[in-house]
Amino acid sequence: MLCIIANHFLPLKTALGLNRKSRFLENIVDLENKPFASGSCLCGAVRYTITSQPVRMGQCHCDDCRKSTGTGHSSNAFFNRDDVKIEGEVSSFESTTDTGSKITRYFCPSCGSRLFGTSNVVVDAISVSAGTLDDSSWFKPNAIVYNKRKPKWDFMDKSVPAFEEMPPPQK
């Protein structure tokens, strides 16, 4: 790691006056290598780390998402597939959407937590269930889809754009 002081590149360790290993320097290095987010299933058998910010975030009220979560909607953050590292065994279930595409939902075979989703249409993306994140304070959906299927008891943030069905793909 380099630091610029008076237009000279210096090793950060030298710039900070740290010529021996120190806790301060270790913390700086840890911040650099810290993943964007991490999470796990309920029992901890499946863990994941994410190295990038989400491409988009959303909530879905389609019948399949409601049934797979056991609630009024699913809340998902979408990432580039290569940026999500998964540790542990997962089981999967594939279903066909109303548009004909295939969605595969991945869950822990021990505790049943729904963790991820993939599609045969956008093969380089993976959705992560927001409820499985260790810290989801950054999650803010960009859109709500299948809003016409939303149960009356499931209250949503009115400032988030809502679509009655699935909107056309973004170009």
C-alpha positions as a Markdown table, in Angstrom:
| # | Residue | x | y | z |
|---|---|---|---|---|
| 1 | Met | 0.0 | 0.0 | 0.0 |
| 2 | Leu | 1.4 | 3.4 | -0.9 |
| 3 | Cys | 0.8 | 6.9 | 0.5 |
| 4 | Ile | 1.3 | 10.1 | -1.3 |
| 5 | Ile | 3.1 | 12.8 | 0.7 |
| 6 | Ala | 4.4 | 15.9 | -1.1 |
| 7 | Asn | 4.0 | 14.1 | -4.4 |
| 8 | His | 6.3 | 11.3 | -3.3 |
| 9 | Phe | 5.1 | 7.7 | -3.1 |
| 10 | Leu | 6.0 | 6.1 | 0.2 |
| 11 | Pro | 5.1 | 2.8 | 1.6 |
| 12 | Leu | 2.1 | 3.4 | 4.0 |
| 13 | Lys | 4.1 | 1.8 | 6.8 |
| 14 | Thr | 6.9 | 4.4 | 6.4 |
| 15 | Ala | 4.5 | 7.3 | 6.0 |
| 16 | Leu | 2.8 | 6.4 | 9.2 |
| 17 | Gly | 6.1 | 5.9 | 11.0 |
| 18 | Leu | 5.4 | 2.3 | 11.6 |
| 19 | Asn | 8.5 | 0.3 | 11.1 |
| 20 | Arg | 7.3 | -2.7 | 13.0 |
| 21 | Lys | 4.1 | -4.7 | 12.9 |
| 22 | Ser | 1.4 | -2.8 | 14.7 |
| 23 | Arg | -2.3 | -3.3 | 15.4 |
| 24 | Phe | -3.1 | 0.1 | 13.7 |
| 25 | Leu | -1.5 | -1.1 | 10.4 |
| 26 | Glu | -3.3 | -4.5 | 10.7 |
| 27 | Asn | -6.6 | -2.7 | 11.0 |
| 28 | Ile | -5.9 | -0.6 | 7.9 |
| 29 | Val | -5.1 | -3.7 | 5.9 |
| 30 | Asp | -8.2 | -5.5 | 7.3 |
| 31 | Leu | -10.4 | -2.6 | 6.1 |
| 32 | Glu | -8.9 | -2.9 | 2.6 |
| 33 | Asn | -9.6 | -6.7 | 2.4 |
| 34 | Lys | -12.9 | -6.6 | 4.2 |
| 35 | Pro | -15.8 | -7.9 | 2.1 |
| 36 | Phe | -18.8 | -5.6 | 1.3 |
| 37 | Ala | -21.1 | -7.9 | 3.1 |
| 38 | Ser | -21.5 | -11.4 | 4.6 |
| 39 | Gly | -24.2 | -13.7 | 5.8 |
| 40 | Ser | -25.3 | -17.2 | 6.6 |
| 41 | Cys | -28.2 | -19.5 | 7.0 |
| 42 | Leu | -30.0 | -20.0 | 10.4 |
| 43 | Cys | -27.8 | -22.9 | 11.5 |
| 44 | Gly | -24.5 | -21.5 | 10.1 |
| 45 | Ala | -23.7 | -24.5 | 7.9 |
| 46 | Val | -23.8 | -22.2 | 4.8 |
| 47 | Arg | -21.9 | -18.9 | 4.9 |
| 48 | Tyr | -21.1 | -16.4 | 2.2 |
| 49 | Thr | -19.1 | -13.3 | 1.5 |
| 50 | Ile | -19.8 | -10.6 | -1.1 |
| 51 | Thr | -16.9 | -8.5 | -2.5 |
| 52 | Ser | -18.9 | -5.8 | -4.3 |
| 53 | Gln | -21.9 | -3.5 | -3.9 |
| 54 | Pro | -25.2 | -4.8 | -5.3 |
| 55 | Val | -26.2 | -4.2 | -8.9 |
| 56 | Arg | -29.8 | -3.6 | -7.8 |
| 57 | Met | -32.1 | -4.5 | -4.9 |
| 58 | Gly | -35.8 | -5.3 | -5.0 |
| 59 | Gln | -38.8 | -6.9 | -3.4 |
| 60 | Cys | -41.1 | -9.3 | -5.2 |
| 61 | His | -44.7 | -10.3 | -4.4 |
| 62 | Cys | -45.1 | -13.0 | -7.1 |
| 63 | Asp | -46.7 | -16.2 | -5.9 |
| 64 | Asp | -43.5 | -18.2 | -6.0 |
| 65 | Cys | -41.5 | -15.7 | -3.9 |
| 66 | Arg | -44.3 | -15.4 | -1.4 |
| 67 | Lys | -44.5 | -19.2 | -1.1 |
| 68 | Ser | -40.7 | -19.7 | -1.0 |
| 69 | Thr | -40.3 | -17.2 | 1.8 |
| 70 | Gly | -43.5 | -18.0 | 3.7 |
| 71 | Thr | -44.4 | -14.3 | 3.9 |
| 72 | Gly | -45.7 | -11.5 | 1.7 |
| 73 | His | -42.7 | -10.9 | -0.4 |
| 74 | Ser | -39.0 | -11.7 | -0.9 |
| 75 | Ser | -36.3 | -9.0 | -0.4 |
| 76 | Asn | -33.3 | -9.6 | -2.6 |
| 77 | Ala | -30.0 | -7.9 | -3.4 |
| 78 | Phe | -28.5 | -8.8 | -6.8 |
| 79 | Phe | -24.8 | -9.1 | -7.3 |
| 80 | Asn | -22.4 | -10.3 | -10.0 |
| 81 | Arg | -22.2 | -14.0 | -9.5 |
| 82 | Asp | -18.3 | -14.0 | -9.3 |
| 83 | Asp | -18.5 | -11.5 | -6.4 |
| 84 | Val | -20.3 | -13.9 | -4.1 |
| 85 | Lys | -18.3 | -16.7 | -2.4 |
| 86 | Ile | -20.3 | -19.5 | -0.9 |
| 87 | Glu | -19.0 | -21.9 | 1.7 |
| 88 | Gly | -21.1 | -25.0 | 2.6 |
| 89 | Glu | -23.5 | -27.3 | 0.9 |
| 90 | Val | -26.8 | -26.0 | -0.5 |
| 91 | Ser | -29.8 | -27.7 | -2.0 |
| 92 | Ser | -31.9 | -26.2 | -4.8 |
| 93 | Phe | -35.3 | -26.1 | -6.3 |
| 94 | Glu | -36.0 | -24.9 | -9.8 |
| 95 | Ser | -39.3 | -23.4 | -11.0 |
| 96 | Thr | -40.7 | -21.8 | -14.1 |
| 97 | Thr | -41.8 | -18.1 | -13.9 |
| 98 | Asp | -44.9 | -16.7 | -15.6 |
| 99 | Thr | -42.6 | -15.4 | -18.4 |
| 100 | Gly | -41.2 | -18.9 | -19.0 |
| 101 | Ser | -37.7 | -18.3 | -17.5 |
| 102 | Lys | -36.3 | -20.7 | -14.9 |
| 103 | Ile | -35.4 | -19.6 | -11.4 |
| 104 | Thr | -33.3 | -21.7 | -9.1 |
| 105 | Arg | -33.6 | -21.1 | -5.4 |
| 106 | Tyr | -30.8 | -22.3 | -3.1 |
| 107 | Phe | -31.3 | -23.2 | 0.5 |
| 108 | Cys | -29.6 | -24.8 | 3.4 |
| 109 | Pro | -30.4 | -28.6 | 3.5 |
| 110 | Ser | -30.1 | -28.6 | 7.3 |
| 111 | Cys | -32.2 | -25.6 | 8.5 |
| 112 | Gly | -34.1 | -24.7 | 5.2 |
| 113 | Ser | -33.0 | -21.1 | 5.1 |
| 114 | Arg | -33.5 | -19.6 | 1.6 |
| 115 | Leu | -30.2 | -18.0 | 0.7 |
| 116 | Phe | -29.8 | -17.3 | -3.1 |
| 117 | Gly | -31.5 | -17.3 | -6.4 |
| 118 | Thr | -30.3 | -17.6 | -10.0 |
| 119 | Ser | -32.0 | -17.3 | -13.4 |
| 120 | Asn | -31.4 | -18.9 | -16.8 |
| 121 | Val | -31.9 | -15.5 | -18.3 |
| 122 | Val | -29.3 | -13.4 | -16.4 |
| 123 | Val | -26.7 | -16.1 | -15.9 |
| 124 | Asp | -24.0 | -13.8 | -14.5 |
| 125 | Ala | -26.1 | -12.6 | -11.6 |
| 126 | Ile | -27.1 | -14.0 | -8.2 |
| 127 | Ser | -29.7 | -12.8 | -5.8 |
| 128 | Val | -29.0 | -12.9 | -2.1 |
| 129 | Ser | -31.9 | -13.0 | 0.4 |
| 130 | Ala | -31.6 | -9.8 | 2.4 |
| 131 | Gly | -32.7 | -11.5 | 5.6 |
| 132 | Thr | -29.7 | -13.8 | 5.6 |
| 133 | Leu | -27.2 | -10.9 | 5.6 |
| 134 | Asp | -25.2 | -10.3 | 8.8 |
| 135 | Asp | -25.8 | -6.6 | 8.5 |
| 136 | Ser | -28.6 | -5.5 | 6.1 |
| 137 | Ser | -28.7 | -1.8 | 7.2 |
| 138 | Trp | -27.6 | -0.8 | 3.7 |
| 139 | Phe | -30.4 | -2.6 | 1.9 |
| 140 | Lys | -32.9 | -0.3 | 0.2 |
| 141 | Pro | -35.0 | -1.7 | -2.7 |
| 142 | Asn | -34.9 | 0.0 | -6.0 |
| 143 | Ala | -38.2 | -1.5 | -7.1 |
| 144 | Ile | -41.1 | -3.6 | -6.0 |
| 145 | Val | -42.4 | -6.1 | -8.6 |
| 146 | Tyr | -45.7 | -8.0 | -8.8 |
| 147 | Asn | -47.3 | -5.3 | -6.6 |
| 148 | Lys | -50.8 | -6.3 | -7.7 |
| 149 | Arg | -50.3 | -9.6 | -5.9 |
| 150 | Lys | -49.2 | -8.0 | -2.6 |
| 151 | Pro | -51.2 | -9.1 | 0.4 |
| 152 | Lys | -53.2 | -6.3 | 2.0 |
| 153 | Trp | -51.3 | -7.0 | 5.3 |
| 154 | Asp | -47.8 | -6.5 | 3.7 |
| 155 | Phe | -47.0 | -2.8 | 4.0 |
| 156 | Met | -44.2 | -1.5 | 1.8 |
| 157 | Asp | -42.2 | 1.7 | 1.6 |
| 158 | Lys | -44.3 | 4.1 | -0.6 |
| 159 | Ser | -41.2 | 5.9 | -1.8 |
| 160 | Val | -40.0 | 2.8 | -3.7 |
| 161 | Pro | -41.3 | 2.5 | -7.3 |
| 162 | Ala | -43.8 | -0.3 | -7.6 |
| 163 | Phe | -44.7 | -2.2 | -10.7 |
| 164 | Glu | -47.9 | -4.3 | -11.0 |
| 165 | Glu | -46.1 | -7.0 | -12.9 |
| 166 | Met | -42.4 | -7.6 | -13.8 |
| 167 | Pro | -41.2 | -4.5 | -15.7 |
| 168 | Pro | -39.4 | -4.9 | -19.0 |
| 169 | Pro | -35.6 | -5.7 | -18.7 |
| 170 | Gln | -33.3 | -2.6 | -18.4 |
| 171 | Lys | -31.1 | -2.0 | -21.4 |
